Amino acid sequence: MNEPTIDRATFDALAATAGADFARELIDTFLDEAPGMLAELRDALADDDATRFRRAAHSLKSNGNTFGALTLGALAKDLELRGIPFARDAGGAAMTRLADEYARVASALRELRHA
């Protein structure tokens, strides 16, 4: 994967617009809430609930893009638009990629938070 985990121009624009302190608060909120979003996505998949699935994927996409986590946003967008059948294809590879990318994003955001 050649793209950076966090697009610094997007993140820097957020910090400039919202202020560094508020950007750190947003990071904290995202790091607290994103695991629940991922769990909701998995639960909706298990329950075959397309509406909940799309909603959780949309939230992850929007939050990821806000921070410049563009790969995370793109993976979540694929799940949002392509739905449960796509998530089940290839043994759930799309869900695994999303979870792996979230782990990378969380690590990068923790570093940015303390920078």
C-alpha positions in Angstrom: 0.0 0.0 0.0 1.7 3.2 -1.2 -0.8 5.7 0.2 0.0 7.2 3.6 -2.3 6.1 6.4 -3.3 9.7 7.0 -3.3 12.4 4.3 -1.5 15.1 6.1 -2.9 17.9 4.0 -6.4 16.8 5.1 -5.5 16.4 8.7 -3.6 19.7 8.8 -6.6 21.5 7.3 -8.8 20.0 10.0 -6.4 21.1 12.7 -6.2 24.6 11.2 -9.9 24.9 10.9 -11.0 23.3 14.2 -7.9 24.2 16.2 -5.3 21.7 17.5 -7.0 21.1 20.8 -10.3 20.3 19.2 -8.7 18.1 16.6 -7.2 16.1 19.5 -10.6 15.8 21.1 -12.0 14.6 17.7 -9.3 12.0 17.5 -10.1 10.8 21.1 -13.8 10.6 20.2 -13.1 8.7 17.0 -10.8 6.2 18.7 -13.4 5.6 21.4 -16.3 5.2 19.0 -14.8 3.5 15.9 -14.5 0.1 17.5 -18.2 0.2 18.2 -18.8 1.1 14.6 -16.8 -1.9 13.5 -18.7 -4.1 15.9 -22.0 -2.7 14.6 -20.9 -3.5 11.0 -20.0 -7.1 12.0 -23.3 -7.4 13.9 -25.4 -6.0 11.0 -23.6 -8.5 8.7 -24.3 -11.4 11.0 -28.0 -10.3 11.3 -28.2 -9.7 7.5 -29.4 -6.1 8.3 -28.6 -4.1 5.2 -29.8 -0.8 6.6 -27.6 -1.0 9.8 -24.7 -2.3 7.7 -24.9 0.7 5.3 -25.3 3.2 8.2 -22.2 1.8 10.1 -20.1 1.7 6.9 -21.2 5.3 6.1 -20.2 6.5 9.6 -16.7 4.9 9.3 -16.3 6.4 5.8 -17.3 9.9 6.9 -15.1 9.8 10.1 -12.1 8.4 8.3 -12.3 11.0 5.5 -12.5 13.8 8.1 -9.1 12.8 9.4 -7.6 12.1 6.0 -7.7 8.4 6.4 -8.6 8.1 2.8 -7.9 4.4 2.4 -10.2 3.6 5.4 -12.8 5.9 3.9 -12.6 4.2 0.5 -12.8 0.7 2.0 -15.8 1.7 4.1 -17.4 3.4 1.0 -17.1 0.1 -0.9 -18.9 -1.7 1.9 -21.6 1.0 2.1 -22.3 1.0 -1.6 -21.8 -2.7 -2.3 -23.5 -4.0 0.8 -23.6 -7.3 2.6 -23.0 -9.6 -0.5 -19.7 -7.8 -1.1 -18.8 -8.1 2.6 -19.3 -11.8 2.4 -17.4 -12.4 -0.8 -14.0 -14.1 -0.5 -14.6 -15.2 3.0 -15.1 -11.7 4.4 -11.8 -10.3 3.0 -13.3 -6.8 2.7 -14.2 -6.8 6.4 -10.7 -8.0 7.3 -9.1 -5.2 5.1 -11.3 -2.6 6.8 -10.4 -3.8 10.3 -6.7 -4.0 9.4 -6.8 -0.5 7.9 -8.6 0.8 11.0 -5.8 -0.5 13.2 -3.2 1.3 11.0 -5.3 4.5 11.2 -5.8 4.3 15.0 -2.0 3.9 15.4 -1.3 6.9 13.1 -3.9 9.1 14.9 -2.5 8.3 18.3 0.9 9.4 17.0 -0.6 12.6 15.5 -2.5 13.3 18.7 0.8 13.3 20.7 2.8 15.2 18.1 
